[in-house]
Amino acid sequence: MNQSKDILIAGIEADARQEEEKILAEAEQQAADKRKYGDQKIESVLADARQRAEKQAEEIKRKGVSSVELDIRRRSLRLRDTILQDLMKRVEERMETRIATPDYRAVLRHWIVEAARGLNVDAADINASSAERELMDEALLSEAMEMLEHKVLLTLSKADPLGAQGVVLTSTSGRLAFNNQVRTRIQRHQREIQGLIHEALFEQ
């Protein structure tokens, strides 16, 4: 009786140990799986973080380069505008000194003819600065009229002299005018001048 009891207890103890070992093995496997999953999850998080960091760094770099390029362009445009304004001022100053030279009369005649062609009327009044009006005699007006393809009556304006250098032709009706003053002439060719400045200073 006691022997059977001992055998039964021994069997129960063996089963218990086996079940315990099984449970422990399963627990260890689960723990290992969780550690593996945890490591994978950590690596995934780190990889995602690295990818986001690289993307952000690239975006910061791109924005930085773009900002620098924009700043360089702004400075370049400001420099070009400054050079252009300085050049225009020098041109106006140099043109003003030419009024006292003997060949300026021919310059005036050319501007009058050019303005008369642009205005394209049968009669026009001519105005200019005080210094230039002193050069405008009947002979100069006659020479200008002879150079025109069609007959145009040119008369010296009775209005006050212009404040800036160059000529302005106005139709006798007063409704049409052609401005051929130095500053206006420069503005007409401003795009070509800007192109030359850009080519000379920035493209080499």
CYANA upper distance limits for C-alpha pairs under 8 A (distance plus 0.5 A):
  1 MET  CA      5 LYS  CA      6.75
  2 ASN  CA      6 ASP  CA      6.65
  3 GLN  CA      7 ILE  CA      6.71
  4 SER  CA      8 LEU  CA      6.60
  5 LYS  CA      9 ILE  CA      6.60
  6 ASP  CA     10 ALA  CA      6.46
  7 ILE  CA     11 GLY  CA      6.61
  8 LEU  CA     12 ILE  CA      6.66
  9 ILE  CA     13 GLU  CA      6.54
 10 ALA  CA     14 ALA  CA      6.60
 11 GLY  CA     15 ASP  CA      6.62
 12 ILE  CA     16 ALA  CA      6.52
 13 GLU  CA     17 ARG  CA      6.58
 14 ALA  CA     18 GLN  CA      6.57
 15 ASP  CA     19 GLU  CA      6.52
 16 ALA  CA     20 GLU  CA      6.42
 17 ARG  CA     21 GLU  CA      6.50
 18 GLN  CA     22 LYS  CA      6.58
 19 GLU  CA     23 ILE  CA      6.54
 20 GLU  CA     24 LEU  CA      6.53
 21 GLU  CA     25 ALA  CA      6.46
 22 LYS  CA     26 GLU  CA      6.60
 23 ILE  CA     27 ALA  CA      6.52
 24 LEU  CA     28 GLU  CA      6.51
 25 ALA  CA     29 GLN  CA      6.57
 26 GLU  CA     30 GLN  CA      6.54
 27 ALA  CA     31 ALA  CA      6.49
 28 GLU  CA     32 ALA  CA      6.51
 29 GLN  CA     33 ASP  CA      6.48
 30 GLN  CA     34 LYS  CA      6.47
 31 ALA  CA     35 ARG  CA      6.54
 32 ALA  CA     36 LYS  CA      6.51
 33 ASP  CA     37 TYR  CA      6.45
 34 LYS  CA     38 GLY  CA      6.25
 35 ARG  CA     39 ASP  CA      6.48
 36 LYS  CA     40 GLN  CA      6.63
 37 TYR  CA     41 LYS  CA      6.44
 38 GLY  CA     42 ILE  CA      6.50
 39 ASP  CA     43 GLU  CA      6.55
 40 GLN  CA     44 SER  CA      6.48
 41 LYS  CA     45 VAL  CA      6.58
 42 ILE  CA     46 LEU  CA      6.58
 43 GLU  CA     47 ALA  CA      6.45
 44 SER  CA     48 ASP  CA      6.55
 45 VAL  CA     49 ALA  CA      6.53
 46 LEU  CA     50 ARG  CA      6.52
 47 ALA  CA     51 GLN  CA      6.60
 48 ASP  CA     52 ARG  CA      6.67
 49 ALA  CA     53 ALA  CA      6.51
 50 ARG  CA     54 GLU  CA      6.57
 51 GLN  CA     55 LYS  CA      6.62
 52 ARG  CA     56 GLN  CA      6.53
 53 ALA  CA     57 ALA  CA      6.49
 54 GLU  CA     58 GLU  CA      6.54
 55 LYS  CA     59 GLU  CA      6.63
 56 GLN  CA     60 ILE  CA      6.56
 57 ALA  CA     61 LYS  CA      6.55
 58 GLU  CA     62 ARG  CA      6.51
 59 GLU  CA     63 LYS  CA      6.53
 60 ILE  CA     64 GLY  CA      6.41
 61 LYS  CA     65 VAL  CA      6.59
 62 ARG  CA     66 SER  CA      6.50
 63 LYS  CA     67 SER  CA      6.41
 64 GLY  CA     68 VAL  CA      6.67
 65 VAL  CA     69 GLU  CA      6.58
 66 SER  CA     70 LEU  CA      6.56
 67 SER  CA     71 ASP  CA      6.59
 68 VAL  CA     72 ILE  CA      6.59
 69 GLU  CA     73 ARG  CA      6.63
 70 LEU  CA     74 ARG  CA      6.63
 71 ASP  CA     75 ARG  CA      6.63
 72 ILE  CA     76 SER  CA      6.47
 73 ARG  CA     77 LEU  CA      6.62
 74 ARG  CA     78 ARG  CA      6.65
 75 ARG  CA     79 LEU  CA      6.48
 76 SER  CA     80 ARG  CA      6.56
 77 LEU  CA     81 ASP  CA      6.56
 78 ARG  CA     82 THR  CA      6.57
 79 LEU  CA     83 ILE  CA      6.62
 80 ARG  CA     84 LEU  CA      6.48
 80 ARG  CA    194 GLN  CA      8.28
 80 ARG  CA    197 ILE  CA      7.97
 80 ARG  CA    198 HIS  CA      7.70
 81 ASP  CA     85 GLN  CA      6.52
 82 THR  CA     86 ASP  CA      6.60
 83 ILE  CA     87 LEU  CA      6.46
 84 LEU  CA     88 MET  CA      6.54
 84 LEU  CA    193 ILE  CA      8.48
 84 LEU  CA    194 GLN  CA      7.44
 84 LEU  CA    197 ILE  CA      8.08
 85 GLN  CA     89 LYS  CA      6.63
 86 ASP  CA     90 ARG  CA      6.74
 87 LEU  CA     91 VAL  CA      6.64
 88 MET  CA     92 GLU  CA      6.70
 88 MET  CA    186 ILE  CA      7.83
 89 LYS  CA     93 GLU  CA      6.68
 90 ARG  CA     94 ARG  CA      6.50
 91 VAL  CA     95 MET  CA      6.49
 92 GLU  CA     96 GLU  CA      6.64
 92 GLU  CA    182 VAL  CA      7.29
 92 GLU  CA    183 ARG  CA      7.65
 93 GLU  CA     97 THR  CA      7.07
 94 ARG  CA     98 ARG  CA      7.18
 95 MET  CA     99 ILE  CA      7.66
 95 MET  CA    182 VAL  CA      8.36
 96 GLU  CA    165 GLN  CA      7.52
 97 THR  CA    101 THR  CA      8.24
 98 ARG  CA    104 TYR  CA      6.68
 99 ILE  CA    104 TYR  CA      6.06
 99 ILE  CA    131 ALA  CA      7.81
 99 ILE  CA    132 GLU  CA      7.45
100 ALA  CA    104 TYR  CA      7.72
103 ASP  CA    107 VAL  CA      7.37
104 TYR  CA    108 LEU  CA      6.80
105 ARG  CA    109 ARG  CA      6.81
105 ARG  CA    135 LEU  CA      7.17
105 ARG  CA    140 LEU  CA      8.29
106 ALA  CA    110 HIS  CA      6.71
107 VAL  CA    111 TRP  CA      6.81
108 LEU  CA    112 ILE  CA      6.66
108 LEU  CA    132 GLU  CA      8.42
108 LEU  CA    166 GLY  CA      8.16
108 LEU  CA    167 VAL  CA      8.15
109 ARG  CA    113 VAL  CA      6.70
109 ARG  CA    140 LEU  CA      7.14
109 ARG  CA    141 LEU  CA      8.12
109 ARG  CA    143 GLU  CA      8.03
109 ARG  CA    144 ALA  CA      6.19
110 HIS  CA    114 GLU  CA      6.57
110 HIS  CA    144 ALA  CA      8.04
111 TRP  CA    115 ALA  CA      6.54
111 TRP  CA    166 GLY  CA      8.27
111 TRP  CA    167 VAL  CA      7.39
111 TRP  CA    180 ASN  CA      7.01
112 ILE  CA    116 ALA  CA      6.55
112 ILE  CA    126 ILE  CA      8.32
112 ILE  CA    144 ALA  CA      7.25
112 ILE  CA    167 VAL  CA      7.26
112 ILE  CA    169 LEU  CA      8.02
112 ILE  CA    180 ASN  CA      8.42
113 VAL  CA    117 ARG  CA      6.69
113 VAL  CA    144 ALA  CA      6.18
113 VAL  CA    145 MET  CA      7.95
113 VAL  CA    147 MET  CA      7.56
113 VAL  CA    148 LEU  CA      7.09
114 GLU  CA    118 GLY  CA      6.78
115 ALA  CA    119 LEU  CA      6.48
115 ALA  CA    168 VAL  CA      7.91
115 ALA  CA    169 LEU  CA      6.88
115 ALA  CA    178 PHE  CA      6.20
115 ALA  CA    179 ASN  CA      7.67
115 ALA  CA    180 ASN  CA      6.76
116 ALA  CA    120 ASN  CA      6.42
116 ALA  CA    121 VAL  CA      7.90
116 ALA  CA    124 ALA  CA      8.20
116 ALA  CA    148 LEU  CA      8.42
116 ALA  CA    152 VAL  CA      8.37
116 ALA  CA    169 LEU  CA      7.38
116 ALA  CA    178 PHE  CA      8.20
117 ARG  CA    148 LEU  CA      7.85
118 GLY  CA    178 PHE  CA      7.22
119 LEU  CA    169 LEU  CA      7.95
119 LEU  CA    170 THR  CA      8.36
119 LEU  CA    171 SER  CA      8.21
119 LEU  CA    176 LEU  CA      7.68
119 LEU  CA    177 ALA  CA      7.01
119 LEU  CA    178 PHE  CA      6.18
121 VAL  CA    152 VAL  CA      7.44
121 VAL  CA    171 SER  CA      7.17
122 ASP  CA    151 LYS  CA      7.15
122 ASP  CA    152 VAL  CA      5.11
122 ASP  CA    153 LEU  CA      6.75
123 ALA  CA    152 VAL  CA      5.74
123 ALA  CA    153 LEU  CA      4.96
123 ALA  CA    154 LEU  CA      6.42
123 ALA  CA    155 THR  CA      8.39
123 ALA  CA    171 SER  CA      6.66
123 ALA  CA    172 THR  CA      6.71
124 ALA  CA    152 VAL  CA      7.98
124 ALA  CA    153 LEU  CA      6.86
124 ALA  CA    154 LEU  CA      5.72
124 ALA  CA    155 THR  CA      6.86
124 ALA  CA    169 LEU  CA      6.51
124 ALA  CA    170 THR  CA      5.78
124 ALA  CA    171 SER  CA      4.90
124 ALA  CA    172 THR  CA      5.91
125 ASP  CA    154 LEU  CA      6.40
125 ASP  CA    155 THR  CA      5.30
125 ASP  CA    156 LEU  CA      5.98
125 ASP  CA    157 SER  CA      5.43
125 ASP  CA    169 LEU  CA      6.05
125 ASP  CA    170 THR  CA      5.75
125 ASP  CA    171 SER  CA      6.87
125 ASP  CA    172 THR  CA      6.97
126 ILE  CA    154 LEU  CA      7.40
126 ILE  CA    155 THR  CA      6.53
126 ILE  CA    156 LEU  CA      5.37
126 ILE  CA    157 SER  CA      5.66
126 ILE  CA    167 VAL  CA      7.25
126 ILE  CA    168 VAL  CA      6.38
126 ILE  CA    169 LEU  CA      5.20
126 ILE  CA    170 THR  CA      7.16
127 ASN  CA    133 ARG  CA      7.80
127 ASN  CA    156 LEU  CA      6.91
127 ASN  CA    157 SER  CA      5.86
127 ASN  CA    159 ALA  CA      7.98
127 ASN  CA    161 PRO  CA      6.85
127 ASN  CA    162 LEU  CA      7.21
127 ASN  CA    167 VAL  CA      6.13
127 ASN  CA    168 VAL  CA      5.83
127 ASN  CA    169 LEU  CA      7.00
128 ALA  CA    132 GLU  CA      6.44
128 ALA  CA    133 ARG  CA      6.27
128 ALA  CA    161 PRO  CA      6.15
128 ALA  CA    162 LEU  CA      5.62
128 ALA  CA    164 ALA  CA      8.19
128 ALA  CA    165 GLN  CA      7.19
128 ALA  CA    166 GLY  CA      6.17
128 ALA  CA    167 VAL  CA      5.10
128 ALA  CA    168 VAL  CA      6.95
129 SER  CA    133 ARG  CA      6.57
129 SER  CA    161 PRO  CA      5.51
129 SER  CA    162 LEU  CA      4.98
129 SER  CA    163 GLY  CA      6.30
129 SER  CA    164 ALA  CA      6.48
129 SER  CA    165 GLN  CA      6.05
129 SER  CA    166 GLY  CA      7.31
129 SER  CA    167 VAL  CA      8.14
130 SER  CA    134 GLU  CA      7.09
130 SER  CA    161 PRO  CA      5.88
130 SER  CA    162 LEU  CA      7.54
131 ALA  CA    135 LEU  CA      7.78
132 GLU  CA    136 MET  CA      7.27
132 GLU  CA    165 GLN  CA      8.17
132 GLU  CA    166 GLY  CA      8.24
133 ARG  CA    161 PRO  CA      8.03
136 MET  CA    140 LEU  CA      6.39
136 MET  CA    141 LEU  CA      7.46
136 MET  CA    156 LEU  CA      8.30
137 ASP  CA    141 LEU  CA      7.04
138 GLU  CA    142 SER  CA      6.56
139 ALA  CA    143 GLU  CA      6.67
140 LEU  CA    144 ALA  CA      6.78
141 LEU  CA    145 MET  CA      6.72
141 LEU  CA    154 LEU  CA      6.94
141 LEU  CA    155 THR  CA      8.06
142 SER  CA    146 GLU  CA      6.70
143 GLU  CA    147 MET  CA      6.95
144 ALA  CA    148 LEU  CA      7.28
145 MET  CA    151 LYS  CA      7.45
145 MET  CA    152 VAL  CA      6.74
145 MET  CA    153 LEU  CA      7.65
145 MET  CA    154 LEU  CA      7.53
148 LEU  CA    152 VAL  CA      7.99
164 ALA  CA    181 GLN  CA      7.59
164 ALA  CA    182 VAL  CA      8.31
165 GLN  CA    181 GLN  CA      6.21
165 GLN  CA    182 VAL  CA      6.33
165 GLN  CA    183 ARG  CA      8.40
166 GLY  CA    180 ASN  CA      6.39
166 GLY  CA    181 GLN  CA      4.13
166 GLY  CA    182 VAL  CA      5.76
167 VAL  CA    179 ASN  CA      7.08
167 VAL  CA    180 ASN  CA      5.65
167 VAL  CA    181 GLN  CA      5.68
168 VAL  CA    177 ALA  CA      7.39
168 VAL  CA    178 PHE  CA      6.18
168 VAL  CA    179 ASN  CA      5.06
168 VAL  CA    180 ASN  CA      6.08
168 VAL  CA    181 GLN  CA      7.19
169 LEU  CA    177 ALA  CA      6.00
169 LEU  CA    178 PHE  CA      5.73
169 LEU  CA    179 ASN  CA      7.13
169 LEU  CA    180 ASN  CA      8.43
170 THR  CA    174 GLY  CA      6.44
170 THR  CA    175 ARG  CA      8.08
170 THR  CA    176 LEU  CA      6.24
170 THR  CA    177 ALA  CA      4.66
170 THR  CA    178 PHE  CA      6.96
171 SER  CA    175 ARG  CA      7.00
171 SER  CA    176 LEU  CA      5.83
171 SER  CA    177 ALA  CA      6.68
179 ASN  CA    184 THR  CA      7.35
180 ASN  CA    184 THR  CA      6.73
180 ASN  CA    185 ARG  CA      6.50
181 GLN  CA    185 ARG  CA      6.59
182 VAL  CA    186 ILE  CA      6.73
183 ARG  CA    187 GLN  CA      6.77
184 THR  CA    188 ARG  CA      6.76
185 ARG  CA    189 HIS  CA      7.20
186 ILE  CA    190 GLN  CA      6.42
189 HIS  CA    193 ILE  CA      6.71
190 GLN  CA    194 GLN  CA      6.46
191 ARG  CA    195 GLY  CA      6.66
192 GLU  CA    196 LEU  CA      6.79
193 ILE  CA    197 ILE  CA      6.70
194 GLN  CA    198 HIS  CA      6.53
195 GLY  CA    199 GLU  CA      6.54
196 LEU  CA    200 ALA  CA      6.49
197 ILE  CA    201 LEU  CA      6.46
197 ILE  CA    202 PHE  CA      8.35
198 HIS  CA    202 PHE  CA      5.70
198 HIS  CA    203 GLU  CA      7.13
199 GLU  CA    203 GLU  CA      5.56
199 GLU  CA    204 GLN  CA      7.61
200 ALA  CA    204 GLN  CA      7.26
